[in-house]
């Protein structure tokens, strides 16, 4: 029994010593051999490349786009030309609609006398005038008040209007009739009606018809007015 135990210890000691010798020789050879880095080490030790972010939704700047086709250019030209033509036509129409001149006749009472509103109102209405919300009377093409306005009747003195609800308490030293030129419809017929209305009012109230300069209306001035009306009617 003692002999067997002795041989077992000898064998184990030999194996341990042999293992130590083998490990020492392997360690020496490993130190002498050049080390090759692993693939992972190579990847980790390689220089990093720059990262480029591409934004696929970004739109190019307008300065980078050049529109050279006719399809791109012509519609723009049309859009810019048409408003200019429209504006020019509108400006011409507006200018044509604006009054260029006036024909004015004043009916003035003698000094110290006035026209009573209670008498003036029925006289004006009998001549075909219609009261306007603005505070004066219009004479339309039709006595019913339809059609364009041919001429107007206003108070000769400030504020130039009439208070239709207080005509009984109203009085004035004179009224004025005027028409704008050009005039819609028959301008000469409109002037003749204006002249006739002025004369009728003057006769009814014992007043005097004056021209635009507030001078007594003469035959020569009437002819001048007629020529002016014809000039704009041509």
Z-matrix of the N, CA and C atoms (Angstrom, degrees):
N
C 1 1.472
C 2 1.503 1 110.47
N 3 1.333 2 115.87 1 -43.68
C 4 1.458 3 120.11 2 179.38
C 5 1.498 4 111.16 3 -66.83
N 6 1.299 5 117.86 4 -36.34
C 7 1.469 6 122.52 5 179.09
C 8 1.528 7 110.59 6 -65.80
N 9 1.323 8 118.81 7 -43.45
C 10 1.474 9 122.84 8 -179.14
C 11 1.534 10 109.95 9 -63.98
N 12 1.331 11 117.07 10 -41.81
C 13 1.457 12 119.91 11 179.74
C 14 1.517 13 110.96 12 -63.76
N 15 1.296 14 116.38 13 -37.81
C 16 1.470 15 120.85 14 -179.84
C 17 1.524 16 110.20 15 -62.48
N 18 1.362 17 116.90 16 -46.30
C 19 1.478 18 120.81 17 -179.46
C 20 1.546 19 110.63 18 -64.35
N 21 1.305 20 118.62 19 -35.04
C 22 1.466 21 120.96 20 179.00
C 23 1.520 22 110.76 21 -65.53
N 24 1.328 23 118.05 22 -40.53
C 25 1.451 24 121.20 23 178.88
C 26 1.521 25 110.92 24 -66.82
N 27 1.361 26 115.75 25 -37.86
C 28 1.464 27 119.24 26 178.58
C 29 1.524 28 110.85 27 -62.28
N 30 1.314 29 117.38 28 -43.84
C 31 1.488 30 121.96 29 -178.53
C 32 1.537 31 110.61 30 -64.38
N 33 1.339 32 115.98 31 -44.58
C 34 1.472 33 119.41 32 -178.90
C 35 1.512 34 110.40 33 -63.81
N 36 1.366 35 116.96 34 -41.15
C 37 1.460 36 120.01 35 179.73
C 38 1.511 37 111.35 36 -63.67
N 39 1.325 38 116.87 37 -37.46
C 40 1.474 39 121.53 38 179.36
C 41 1.520 40 110.59 39 -66.06
N 42 1.326 41 116.21 40 -40.49
C 43 1.478 42 119.90 41 -179.39
C 44 1.525 43 110.78 42 -66.40
N 45 1.348 44 115.82 43 -40.56
C 46 1.468 45 119.08 44 179.90
C 47 1.500 46 111.55 45 -65.94
N 48 1.345 47 115.83 46 -43.71
C 49 1.465 48 119.49 47 179.72
C 50 1.521 49 110.75 48 -63.61
N 51 1.355 50 114.92 49 -42.97
C 52 1.476 51 119.19 50 178.58
C 53 1.518 52 112.32 51 -60.79
N 54 1.358 53 115.09 52 -40.68
C 55 1.477 54 118.17 53 179.04
C 56 1.507 55 111.93 54 -64.25
N 57 1.317 56 116.85 55 -39.09
C 58 1.450 57 120.37 56 179.37
C 59 1.515 58 111.70 57 -65.32
N 60 1.350 59 115.91 58 -41.08
C 61 1.463 60 119.54 59 178.42
C 62 1.528 61 111.16 60 -62.48
N 63 1.317 62 115.71 61 -45.59
C 64 1.487 63 119.75 62 -178.77
C 65 1.546 64 110.54 63 -62.17
N 66 1.326 65 118.89 64 -42.74
C 67 1.468 66 122.72 65 -179.41
C 68 1.517 67 111.04 66 -64.29
N 69 1.364 68 115.34 67 -38.91
C 70 1.459 69 118.11 68 179.63
C 71 1.507 70 111.73 69 -66.02
N 72 1.330 71 117.55 70 -43.34
C 73 1.470 72 120.59 71 178.59
C 74 1.535 73 111.20 72 -62.80
N 75 1.331 74 117.71 73 -38.37
C 76 1.486 75 120.66 74 -178.03
C 77 1.534 76 110.84 75 -68.97
N 78 1.320 77 115.68 76 -36.25
C 79 1.463 78 120.06 77 178.86
C 80 1.509 79 111.40 78 -65.98
N 81 1.377 80 117.04 79 -40.03
C 82 1.457 81 120.39 80 179.85
C 83 1.515 82 111.49 81 -65.03
N 84 1.310 83 116.22 82 -44.05
C 85 1.467 84 120.33 83 -179.93
C 86 1.537 85 112.08 84 -64.86
N 87 1.329 86 117.66 85 -35.14
C 88 1.489 87 121.82 86 -179.81
C 89 1.504 88 111.24 87 -65.59
N 90 1.372 89 116.18 88 -37.86
C 91 1.448 90 119.56 89 179.42
C 92 1.512 91 111.45 90 -67.89
N 93 1.323 92 117.24 91 -35.50
C 94 1.464 93 121.50 92 -177.95
C 95 1.523 94 112.31 93 -76.14
N 96 1.348 95 119.37 94 -26.57
C 97 1.476 96 123.90 95 -177.03
C 98 1.527 97 109.33 96 -79.14
N 99 1.439 98 118.40 97 133.50
C 100 1.484 99 120.45 98 176.03
C 101 1.516 100 111.01 99 -63.77
N 102 1.320 101 113.81 100 134.20
C 103 1.470 102 118.57 101 -177.60
C 104 1.526 103 111.17 102 -86.24
N 105 1.302 104 115.93 103 131.25
C 106 1.471 105 122.81 104 176.62
C 107 1.505 106 108.54 105 -100.73
N 108 1.352 107 117.72 106 122.07
C 109 1.469 108 118.43 107 -178.58
C 110 1.504 109 111.91 108 -64.23
N 111 1.272 110 114.77 109 148.11
C 112 1.462 111 120.11 110 179.22
C 113 1.516 112 110.09 111 -70.11
N 114 1.329 113 115.80 112 167.44
C 115 1.480 114 121.09 113 179.09
C 116 1.515 115 110.52 114 -62.03
N 117 1.313 116 116.26 115 -38.49
C 118 1.469 117 119.79 116 179.59
C 119 1.509 118 111.16 117 -65.73
N 120 1.373 119 115.06 118 -41.18
C 121 1.451 120 119.39 119 178.81
C 122 1.512 121 110.87 120 -65.63
N 123 1.343 122 116.26 121 -38.13
C 124 1.466 123 119.90 122 178.41
C 125 1.533 124 111.18 123 -63.06
N 126 1.306 125 116.76 124 -42.68
C 127 1.466 126 120.05 125 179.83
C 128 1.512 127 111.58 126 -65.68
N 129 1.362 128 114.66 127 -39.83
C 130 1.459 129 118.07 128 -178.24
C 131 1.510 130 112.70 129 -72.14
N 132 1.358 131 116.03 130 -29.73
C 133 1.456 132 119.56 131 -176.83
C 134 1.513 133 113.74 132 -90.61
N 135 1.382 134 120.38 133 -7.04
C 136 1.465 135 123.26 134 -179.21
C 137 1.516 136 109.64 135 -73.23
N 138 1.377 137 117.32 136 145.47
C 139 1.468 138 119.56 137 -179.74
C 140 1.508 139 112.18 138 -62.35
N 141 1.347 140 117.30 139 140.22
C 142 1.470 141 121.49 140 -177.55
C 143 1.512 142 110.48 141 -75.93
N 144 1.341 143 116.95 142 137.32
C 145 1.451 144 122.79 143 176.38
C 146 1.521 145 109.61 144 -90.33
N 147 1.369 146 118.47 145 149.42
C 148 1.468 147 119.87 146 179.94
C 149 1.510 148 111.39 147 -65.43
N 150 1.331 149 114.72 148 144.88
C 151 1.460 150 120.98 149 179.75
C 152 1.525 151 108.72 150 -96.57
N 153 1.311 152 118.09 151 127.47
C 154 1.468 153 123.96 152 -178.84
C 155 1.512 154 108.85 153 -108.36
N 156 1.348 155 115.57 154 120.73
C 157 1.461 156 120.74 155 177.38
C 158 1.525 157 109.34 156 -95.21
N 159 1.288 158 117.09 157 125.31
C 160 1.467 159 122.51 158 -179.32
C 161 1.514 160 108.52 159 -107.99
N 162 1.352 161 116.08 160 116.10
C 163 1.458 162 121.48 161 177.81
C 164 1.523 163 108.39 162 -92.96
N 165 1.299 164 116.77 163 103.30
C 166 1.466 165 120.70 164 -175.47
C 167 1.525 166 111.73 165 -74.76
N 168 1.323 167 117.16 166 -16.07
C 169 1.470 168 119.58 167 -178.99
C 170 1.520 169 112.81 168 -91.94
N 171 1.333 170 117.38 169 -7.35
C 172 1.466 171 119.79 170 -178.24
C 173 1.517 172 110.07 171 -69.89
N 174 1.354 173 116.25 172 134.99
C 175 1.456 174 121.36 173 179.25
C 176 1.516 175 110.10 174 -94.93
N 177 1.311 176 117.63 175 147.12
C 178 1.470 177 119.79 176 178.89
C 179 1.509 178 111.01 177 -68.56
N 180 1.308 179 116.61 178 152.82
C 181 1.457 180 122.14 179 175.36
C 182 1.517 181 109.84 180 -67.68
N 183 1.349 182 115.52 181 149.99
C 184 1.467 183 118.84 182 179.68
C 185 1.514 184 111.78 183 -60.19
N 186 1.331 185 116.48 184 -30.82
C 187 1.451 186 118.90 185 -179.28
C 188 1.509 187 113.14 186 -67.93
N 189 1.341 188 115.99 187 -18.03
C 190 1.460 189 119.51 188 179.46
C 191 1.508 190 112.06 189 -87.15
N 192 1.334 191 117.74 190 -7.98
C 193 1.462 192 121.21 191 -176.93
C 194 1.516 193 109.52 192 -107.65
N 195 1.283 194 116.66 193 129.88
C 196 1.460 195 121.72 194 177.53
C 197 1.520 196 108.54 195 -117.55
N 198 1.335 197 114.60 196 117.63
C 199 1.459 198 119.99 197 178.67
C 200 1.516 199 108.57 198 -91.37
N 201 1.304 200 115.86 199 109.54
C 202 1.455 201 119.13 200 -175.30
C 203 1.513 202 112.78 201 -118.71
N 204 1.328 203 117.35 202 -6.83
C 205 1.454 204 118.60 203 -177.82
C 206 1.508 205 110.20 204 -83.27
N 207 1.320 206 116.51 205 156.23
C 208 1.462 207 121.64 206 179.26
C 209 1.516 208 111.24 207 -66.09
N 210 1.343 209 114.73 208 -31.59
C 211 1.460 210 117.74 209 -179.69
C 212 1.514 211 111.53 210 -64.05
N 213 1.340 212 116.21 211 -29.66
C 214 1.458 213 119.39 212 -179.56
C 215 1.515 214 112.14 213 -84.19
N 216 1.336 215 117.92 214 -30.32
C 217 1.455 216 121.06 215 -171.88
C 218 1.517 217 111.88 216 -89.40
N 219 1.310 218 117.90 217 -43.12
C 220 1.467 219 120.79 218 -171.36
C 221 1.524 220 113.41 219 -62.44
N 222 1.371 221 118.47 220 -44.33
C 223 1.465 222 115.69 221 179.03
C 224 1.513 223 113.26 222 -59.98
N 225 1.340 224 117.71 223 -34.07
C 226 1.468 225 120.20 224 177.84
C 227 1.510 226 110.56 225 -64.39
N 228 1.325 227 116.77 226 -41.61
C 229 1.460 228 120.45 227 179.15
C 230 1.516 229 111.14 228 -62.82
N 231 1.329 230 116.25 229 -38.66
C 232 1.453 231 119.24 230 179.95
C 233 1.516 232 111.40 231 -66.74
N 234 1.328 233 115.72 232 -40.21
C 235 1.460 234 119.03 233 -178.72
C 236 1.518 235 111.42 234 -65.72
N 237 1.342 236 116.63 235 -36.49
C 238 1.462 237 119.39 236 -177.96
C 239 1.517 238 112.19 237 -77.82
N 240 1.316 239 118.01 238 -27.11
C 241 1.463 240 119.66 239 -176.92
C 242 1.514 241 112.08 240 -82.55
N 243 1.331 242 115.93 241 -40.13
C 244 1.453 243 118.43 242 -174.18
C 245 1.522 244 112.99 243 -62.85
N 246 1.370 245 119.47 244 -44.91
C 247 1.472 246 117.72 245 176.77
C 248 1.504 247 113.31 246 -61.12
N 249 1.372 248 117.33 247 -34.42
C 250 1.457 249 119.46 248 179.19
C 251 1.520 250 110.60 249 -64.42
N 252 1.339 251 115.64 250 -42.67
C 253 1.458 252 118.85 251 178.89
C 254 1.519 253 110.35 252 -66.21
N 255 1.346 254 115.95 253 -40.37
C 256 1.458 255 119.53 254 -179.97
C 257 1.524 256 110.74 255 -63.90
N 258 1.339 257 116.34 256 -43.66
C 259 1.461 258 120.20 257 179.45
C 260 1.521 259 111.21 258 -63.39
N 261 1.332 260 116.31 259 -37.86
C 262 1.458 261 119.20 260 -179.37
C 263 1.517 262 110.90 261 -67.18
N 264 1.333 263 116.44 262 -41.89
C 265 1.465 264 119.96 263 178.74
C 266 1.517 265 110.65 264 -65.93
N 267 1.355 266 116.09 265 -40.98
C 268 1.460 267 119.67 266 179.30
C 269 1.526 268 111.05 267 -64.09
N 270 1.335 269 116.18 268 -38.85
C 271 1.463 270 119.91 269 178.95
C 272 1.527 271 110.70 270 -65.67
N 273 1.326 272 116.46 271 -39.01
C 274 1.463 273 119.75 272 178.55
C 275 1.522 274 110.82 273 -66.02
N 276 1.348 275 115.79 274 -42.50
C 277 1.461 276 118.98 275 179.00
C 278 1.518 277 111.19 276 -63.87
N 279 1.342 278 115.87 277 -39.94
C 280 1.465 279 119.65 278 179.80
C 281 1.520 280 110.97 279 -66.31
N 282 1.341 281 115.86 280 -40.70
C 283 1.463 282 119.23 281 178.89
C 284 1.524 283 111.42 282 -65.08
N 285 1.343 284 115.03 283 -38.00
C 286 1.459 285 118.74 284 179.73
C 287 1.520 286 111.47 285 -67.91
N 288 1.360 287 116.41 286 -30.03
C 289 1.453 288 119.65 287 -178.36
C 290 1.521 289 112.52 288 -78.08
N 291 1.304 290 118.35 289 -20.71
C 292 1.456 291 121.29 290 -179.24
C 293 1.521 292 110.42 291 -73.75
N 294 1.338 293 117.45 292 141.66
C 295 1.471 294 119.56 293 178.18
C 296 1.519 295 111.10 294 -67.28
N 297 1.320 296 115.73 295 136.91
C 298 1.452 297 121.80 296 -179.70
C 299 1.525 298 112.15 297 -99.47
N 300 1.336 299 116.90 298 -23.72
C 301 1.463 300 120.75 299 -178.32
C 302 1.523 301 109.08 300 -160.41
N 303 1.321 302 115.91 301 174.19
C 304 1.457 303 121.51 302 -178.17
C 305 1.523 304 110.16 303 -136.51
N 306 1.314 305 113.16 304 152.72
C 307 1.459 306 121.59 305 166.90
C 308 1.522 307 105.89 306 -116.39
N 309 1.327 308 118.06 307 121.28
C 310 1.460 309 121.78 308 -175.72
C 311 1.528 310 109.81 309 -127.82
N 312 1.317 311 114.89 310 133.13
C 313 1.463 312 122.06 311 172.86
C 314 1.521 313 108.06 312 -127.95
N 315 1.326 314 116.43 313 133.95
C 316 1.462 315 121.84 314 178.49
C 317 1.527 316 109.43 315 -107.26
N 318 1.318 317 115.72 316 141.16
C 319 1.461 318 121.81 317 172.95
C 320 1.533 319 106.86 318 -114.80
N 321 1.330 320 114.92 319 105.34
C 322 1.465 321 119.89 320 -171.71
C 323 1.523 322 111.07 321 -113.54
N 324 1.319 323 114.07 322 134.17
C 325 1.451 324 120.25 323 178.96
C 326 1.530 325 109.90 324 -76.91
N 327 1.353 326 118.02 325 155.10
C 328 1.469 327 120.70 326 173.89
C 329 1.526 328 109.64 327 -60.05
N 330 1.304 329 114.92 328 155.81
C 331 1.461 330 120.14 329 -177.05
C 332 1.529 331 111.32 330 -58.40
N 333 1.335 332 114.06 331 130.27
C 334 1.462 333 120.03 332 179.01
C 335 1.510 334 113.69 333 93.64
N 336 1.328 335 118.68 334 -9.00
C 337 1.462 336 122.05 335 -179.33
C 338 1.526 337 110.36 336 -112.60
N 339 1.336 338 114.97 337 155.99
C 340 1.465 339 120.03 338 179.63
C 341 1.525 340 110.40 339 -137.71
N 342 1.326 341 114.70 340 164.22
C 343 1.463 342 122.19 341 173.16
C 344 1.526 343 108.00 342 -93.09
N 345 1.292 344 116.94 343 124.45
C 346 1.459 345 120.52 344 177.80
C 347 1.521 346 109.38 345 -77.45
N 348 1.321 347 115.36 346 135.08
C 349 1.457 348 119.20 347 -178.88
C 350 1.506 349 113.53 348 -62.20
N 351 1.334 350 116.84 349 -32.70
C 352 1.463 351 120.94 350 -179.84
C 353 1.524 352 111.45 351 -64.41
N 354 1.314 353 117.53 352 -26.64
C 355 1.467 354 121.67 353 177.92
C 356 1.528 355 111.30 354 -95.11
N 357 1.319 356 116.00 355 -32.89
C 358 1.463 357 120.12 356 -177.99
C 359 1.523 358 111.51 357 -66.57
N 360 1.329 359 117.24 358 -40.78
C 361 1.463 360 120.26 359 -175.85
C 362 1.526 361 112.70 360 -59.82
N 363 1.345 362 120.03 361 -51.95
C 364 1.471 363 118.31 362 179.34
C 365 1.528 364 112.65 363 -64.90
N 366 1.319 365 117.70 364 -31.03
C 367 1.459 366 120.00 365 178.86
C 368 1.523 367 110.30 366 -66.37
N 369 1.315 368 116.38 367 -43.77
C 370 1.467 369 120.72 368 -179.69
C 371 1.525 370 110.87 369 -65.67
N 372 1.330 371 116.02 370 -43.14
C 373 1.464 372 119.19 371 -179.41
C 374 1.542 373 111.33 372 -65.10
N 375 1.330 374 116.75 373 -34.19
C 376 1.469 375 119.86 374 179.70
C 377 1.528 376 111.97 375 -67.95
N 378 1.324 377 116.99 376 -20.94
C 379 1.466 378 121.45 377 178.13
C 380 1.533 379 112.36 378 -87.89
N 381 1.319 380 116.70 379 4.59
C 382 1.462 381 120.53 380 175.98
C 383 1.519 382 115.04 381 92.49
N 384 1.321 383 117.35 382 10.26
C 385 1.465 384 119.48 383 178.63
C 386 1.533 385 110.69 384 -78.58
N 387 1.335 386 115.34 385 149.08
C 388 1.458 387 122.47 386 176.27
C 389 1.526 388 108.34 387 -123.45
N 390 1.338 389 114.60 388 135.07
C 391 1.457 390 118.95 389 -178.81
C 392 1.525 391 110.11 390 -71.63
N 393 1.337 392 116.09 391 136.18
C 394 1.461 393 122.31 392 178.77
C 395 1.518 394 109.74 393 -106.41
N 396 1.332 395 117.43 394 148.76
C 397 1.475 396 120.10 395 179.23
C 398 1.521 397 113.08 396 -57.71
N 399 1.329 398 117.80 397 -22.75
C 400 1.462 399 120.23 398 179.99
C 401 1.528 400 112.86 399 -69.70
N 402 1.348 401 116.84 400 -15.31
C 403 1.458 402 119.80 401 176.15
C 404 1.505 403 114.75 402 108.19
N 405 1.337 404 118.55 403 12.54
C 406 1.460 405 120.34 404 175.11
C 407 1.520 406 109.33 405 -133.78
N 408 1.337 407 115.67 406 -179.99
C 409 1.470 408 120.91 407 -175.69
C 410 1.526 409 110.16 408 -109.38
N 411 1.334 410 115.11 409 135.38
C 412 1.464 411 121.53 410 178.48
C 413 1.518 412 110.38 411 -109.45
N 414 1.323 413 114.26 412 142.83
C 415 1.480 414 119.97 413 171.14
C 416 1.508 415 107.58 414 -110.39
N 417 1.317 416 115.34 415 108.73
C 418 1.460 417 121.37 416 -178.84
C 419 1.526 418 110.61 417 -86.08
N 420 1.319 419 114.58 418 172.35
C 421 1.465 420 119.87 419 177.86
C 422 1.525 421 109.61 420 -59.50
N 423 1.309 422 116.22 421 -40.79
C 424 1.462 423 120.48 422 179.12
C 425 1.531 424 109.43 423 -103.71
N 426 1.330 425 117.45 424 137.61
C 427 1.469 426 120.40 425 -179.65
C 428 1.524 427 112.99 426 -59.24
N 429 1.335 428 117.00 427 -21.23
C 430 1.462 429 120.58 428 179.87
C 431 1.524 430 112.13 429 -72.67
N 432 1.327 431 116.63 430 -10.94
C 433 1.454 432 120.79 431 -178.85
C 434 1.508 433 113.98 432 100.48
N 435 1.320 434 116.49 433 5.02
C 436 1.459 435 120.72 434 178.06
C 437 1.524 436 110.55 435 -91.90
N 438 1.315 437 115.69 436 159.70
C 439 1.457 438 120.52 437 177.98
C 440 1.518 439 112.07 438 87.73
N 441 1.330 440 116.16 439 175.98
C 442 1.474 441 120.98 440 -178.71
C 443 1.522 442 111.65 441 -64.52
N 444 1.337 443 115.22 442 156.77
C 445 1.467 444 121.39 443 175.57
C 446 1.519 445 109.12 444 -80.01
N 447 1.344 446 116.91 445 126.50
C 448 1.462 447 121.06 446 178.82
C 449 1.523 448 111.18 447 -88.35
N 450 1.341 449 117.23 448 -44.65
C 451 1.458 450 120.79 449 178.11
C 452 1.518 451 108.95 450 -158.05
N 453 1.333 452 116.44 451 170.75
C 454 1.456 453 121.95 452 -174.05
C 455 1.526 454 110.80 453 -131.36
N 456 1.334 455 114.70 454 159.43
C 457 1.460 456 122.30 455 174.98
C 458 1.531 457 107.79 456 -122.36
N 459 1.328 458 115.63 457 126.82
C 460 1.465 459 120.99 458 -178.43
C 461 1.519 460 109.07 459 -130.73
N 462 1.307 461 115.47 460 165.63
C 463 1.455 462 121.03 461 175.63
C 464 1.533 463 108.03 462 -71.03
N 465 1.303 464 116.66 463 133.61
C 466 1.455 465 121.07 464 -177.25
C 467 1.526 466 111.86 465 -69.10
N 468 1.325 467 116.98 466 -17.76
C 469 1.459 468 121.63 467 -176.70
C 470 1.527 469 110.24 468 -121.83
N 471 1.323 470 114.52 469 159.40
C 472 1.474 471 119.64 470 -178.58
C 473 1.525 472 110.87 471 -57.26
N 474 1.362 473 115.55 472 141.52
C 475 1.477 474 127.82 473 6.52
C 476 1.519 475 114.46 474 -87.45
N 477 1.332 476 117.75 475 7.08
C 478 1.457 477 120.68 476 177.61
C 479 1.512 478 114.63 477 88.59
N 480 1.319 479 117.84 478 -1.46
C 481 1.464 480 121.36 479 -177.19
C 482 1.521 481 110.34 480 -117.58
N 483 1.343 482 114.56 481 175.01
C 484 1.469 483 122.06 482 178.36
C 485 1.524 484 108.88 483 -123.80
N 486 1.309 485 115.78 484 142.52
C 487 1.464 486 121.50 485 174.09
C 488 1.518 487 107.12 486 -97.92
N 489 1.329 488 115.14 487 100.07
C 490 1.458 489 120.62 488 -172.71
C 491 1.531 490 112.32 489 -61.48
N 492 1.334 491 117.07 490 -25.60
C 493 1.463 492 120.47 491 -178.06
C 494 1.527 493 113.08 492 -84.81
N 495 1.312 494 116.18 493 -8.39
C 496 1.472 495 119.77 494 -178.00
C 497 1.524 496 111.37 495 -131.11
N 498 1.331 497 116.25 496 36.05
C 499 1.459 498 119.96 497 -179.33
C 500 1.528 499 111.93 498 -68.24
N 501 1.323 500 118.46 499 -24.89
C 502 1.455 501 121.11 500 179.73
C 503 1.530 502 110.91 501 -65.65
N 504 1.334 503 116.67 502 -31.71
C 505 1.460 504 120.77 503 -179.71
C 506 1.529 505 112.42 504 -97.03
N 507 1.332 506 115.95 505 2.07
C 508 1.462 507 120.29 506 -173.44
C 509 1.527 508 110.63 507 -95.56
N 510 1.342 509 115.48 508 147.38
C 511 1.467 510 121.11 509 172.07
C 512 1.522 511 108.16 510 -154.45
N 513 1.329 512 117.03 511 152.35
C 514 1.451 513 121.53 512 -179.13
C 515 1.519 514 109.45 513 -146.97
N 516 1.316 515 116.07 514 155.88
C 517 1.468 516 120.56 515 178.93
C 518 1.519 517 112.22 516 -87.26
N 519 1.333 518 116.74 517 -1.38
C 520 1.455 519 117.71 518 178.00
C 521 1.526 520 112.50 519 174.70
N 522 1.321 521 116.24 520 161.57
C 523 1.462 522 123.55 521 176.69
C 524 1.524 523 108.12 522 -130.10
N 525 1.319 524 115.26 523 163.76
C 526 1.467 525 120.60 524 -179.50
C 527 1.516 526 109.70 525 -129.70
N 528 1.323 527 115.70 526 141.37
C 529 1.458 528 123.56 527 174.89
C 530 1.532 529 107.75 528 -112.96
N 531 1.318 530 116.57 529 134.32
C 532 1.465 531 117.46 530 178.08
C 533 1.522 532 110.50 531 -148.12
N 534 1.307 533 114.89 532 152.42
C 535 1.455 534 123.02 533 175.14
C 536 1.519 535 108.54 534 -132.17
N 537 1.312 536 116.53 535 148.76
C 538 1.463 537 121.50 536 179.28
C 539 1.519 538 109.89 537 -96.58
N 540 1.312 539 115.00 538 150.12
C 541 1.462 540 121.68 539 176.76
C 542 1.520 541 109.12 540 -122.25
N 543 1.330 542 118.02 541 132.95
C 544 1.469 543 126.60 542 1.67
C 545 1.528 544 111.83 543 -71.71
N 546 1.314 545 114.89 544 159.24
C 547 1.453 546 121.82 545 -177.08
C 548 1.522 547 109.21 546 -118.13
N 549 1.334 548 115.74 547 141.48
C 550 1.462 549 119.21 548 177.71
C 551 1.518 550 109.75 549 -71.03
N 552 1.297 551 115.40 550 144.68
C 553 1.452 552 120.29 551 179.47
C 554 1.524 553 111.99 552 81.45
N 555 1.312 554 115.96 553 -152.05
C 556 1.467 555 123.04 554 -178.47
C 557 1.537 556 108.39 555 -82.33
N 558 1.332 557 116.66 556 101.15
C 559 1.459 558 121.11 557 -176.44
C 560 1.514 559 112.18 558 -63.97
N 561 1.326 560 117.43 559 -41.12
C 562 1.465 561 120.59 560 -178.58
C 563 1.520 562 111.27 561 -66.11
N 564 1.327 563 116.85 562 -40.36
C 565 1.460 564 120.35 563 177.00
C 566 1.522 565 110.36 564 -64.67
N 567 1.344 566 116.77 565 -37.75
C 568 1.460 567 120.33 566 178.38
C 569 1.525 568 110.72 567 -63.80
N 570 1.331 569 116.91 568 -42.42
C 571 1.465 570 119.24 569 178.92
C 572 1.518 571 111.49 570 -64.77
N 573 1.318 572 117.77 571 -40.97
C 574 1.466 573 120.64 572 179.14
C 575 1.528 574 110.49 573 -61.35
N 576 1.341 575 117.50 574 -39.73
C 577 1.460 576 120.40 575 178.25
C 578 1.520 577 110.85 576 -67.30
N 579 1.345 578 116.64 577 -39.63
C 580 1.464 579 120.92 578 177.95
C 581 1.533 580 110.34 579 -61.93
N 582 1.326 581 115.93 580 -47.12
C 583 1.466 582 120.81 581 -179.95
C 584 1.524 583 110.85 582 -61.88
N 585 1.310 584 116.86 583 -41.04
C 586 1.461 585 121.14 584 -179.86
C 587 1.526 586 111.08 585 -66.53
N 588 1.344 587 117.74 586 -41.32
C 589 1.461 588 121.12 587 179.17
C 590 1.525 589 110.83 588 -64.42
N 591 1.337 590 116.92 589 -38.50
C 592 1.461 591 120.69 590 179.06
C 593 1.528 592 110.82 591 -62.91
N 594 1.297 593 115.60 592 -43.67
C 595 1.463 594 119.25 593 -179.30
C 596 1.528 595 111.61 594 -65.71
N 597 1.327 596 117.36 595 -40.25
C 598 1.455 597 120.98 596 -179.40
C 599 1.532 598 111.30 597 -65.02
N 600 1.319 599 116.78 598 -42.79
C 601 1.457 600 120.14 599 178.16
C 602 1.536 601 110.88 600 -64.94
N 603 1.323 602 115.97 601 -40.79
C 604 1.471 603 119.75 602 179.68
C 605 1.518 604 110.39 603 -62.67
N 606 1.328 605 117.84 604 -42.51
C 607 1.454 606 121.14 605 179.62
C 608 1.524 607 111.35 606 -66.04
N 609 1.310 608 116.12 607 -40.98
C 610 1.466 609 119.39 608 -176.41
C 611 1.526 610 112.42 609 -67.33
N 612 1.326 611 116.77 610 -35.49
C 613 1.458 612 120.08 611 -175.84
C 614 1.538 613 112.93 612 -104.32
N 615 1.296 614 116.44 613 1.24
C 616 1.462 615 118.85 614 -179.01
C 617 1.514 616 110.95 615 68.60
N 618 1.341 617 116.66 616 35.45
C 619 1.462 618 121.41 617 -177.92
C 620 1.517 619 110.49 618 -102.85
N 621 1.303 620 116.67 619 -178.33
C 622 1.460 621 122.57 620 -179.21
C 623 1.526 622 109.24 621 -122.78
N 624 1.338 623 115.09 622 141.20
C 625 1.472 624 120.21 623 177.81
C 626 1.525 625 108.46 624 -89.03
N 627 1.321 626 115.74 625 127.46
C 628 1.463 627 122.28 626 179.61
C 629 1.523 628 110.20 627 -116.79
N 630 1.332 629 115.85 628 155.01
C 631 1.468 630 120.04 629 177.21
C 632 1.528 631 109.73 630 -85.26
N 633 1.342 632 117.39 631 -169.72
C 634 1.467 633 121.48 632 -176.76
C 635 1.527 634 112.47 633 -64.70
N 636 1.344 635 116.53 634 -23.15
C 637 1.469 636 120.78 635 178.00
C 638 1.527 637 112.40 636 -91.38
N 639 1.341 638 115.06 637 7.52
C 640 1.448 639 122.75 638 -178.38
C 641 1.528 640 111.46 639 61.53
N 642 1.305 641 113.85 640 35.63
C 643 1.458 642 121.91 641 171.76
C 644 1.520 643 108.19 642 -106.07
N 645 1.343 644 118.83 643 151.50
C 646 1.461 645 120.07 644 178.19
C 647 1.515 646 111.24 645 -52.05
N 648 1.338 647 116.00 646 133.04
C 649 1.466 648 120.74 647 -176.13
C 650 1.520 649 109.52 648 -69.43
N 651 1.322 650 116.18 649 124.93
C 652 1.464 651 122.14 650 -179.79
C 653 1.522 652 109.66 651 -107.46
N 654 1.341 653 114.31 652 167.10
C 655 1.462 654 119.44 653 177.54
C 656 1.519 655 110.29 654 -63.80
N 657 1.328 656 116.65 655 -37.90
C 658 1.467 657 120.01 656 -179.87
C 659 1.534 658 110.73 657 -63.35
N 660 1.318 659 116.70 658 -39.76
C 661 1.472 660 119.21 659 179.37
C 662 1.521 661 110.90 660 -67.57
N 663 1.333 662 116.20 661 -38.09
C 664 1.475 663 119.07 662 177.13
C 665 1.518 664 110.07 663 -61.03
N 666 1.326 665 117.50 664 -41.53
C 667 1.466 666 120.59 665 178.59
C 668 1.532 667 111.20 666 -64.76
N 669 1.323 668 114.89 667 -38.16
C 670 1.476 669 118.51 668 177.46
C 671 1.525 670 110.73 669 -62.68
N 672 1.318 671 116.24 670 -41.19
C 673 1.458 672 120.18 671 178.31
C 674 1.528 673 110.60 672 -64.38
N 675 1.312 674 116.59 673 -40.79
C 676 1.468 675 120.10 674 -179.85
C 677 1.529 676 110.42 675 -62.51
N 678 1.312 677 116.99 676 -42.43
C 679 1.463 678 120.59 677 179.42
C 680 1.532 679 111.11 678 -64.73
N 681 1.315 680 115.16 679 -38.33
C 682 1.467 681 119.22 680 178.70
C 683 1.529 682 110.57 681 -64.61
N 684 1.320 683 116.23 682 -42.31
C 685 1.461 684 120.29 683 178.80
C 686 1.536 685 110.39 684 -62.71
N 687 1.299 686 117.32 685 -43.54
C 688 1.463 687 121.31 686 179.54
C 689 1.533 688 111.17 687 -63.98
N 690 1.324 689 115.31 688 -35.46
C 691 1.470 690 119.20 689 -179.61
C 692 1.531 691 110.63 690 -61.69
N 693 1.328 692 116.42 691 -42.69
C 694 1.458 693 119.26 692 -179.52
C 695 1.522 694 112.49 693 -79.23
N 696 1.341 695 116.56 694 -21.74
C 697 1.462 696 120.01 695 179.06
C 698 1.515 697 111.49 696 -79.38
N 699 1.346 698 118.11 697 -17.62
C 700 1.465 699 121.33 698 -176.84
C 701 1.512 700 111.07 699 -72.58
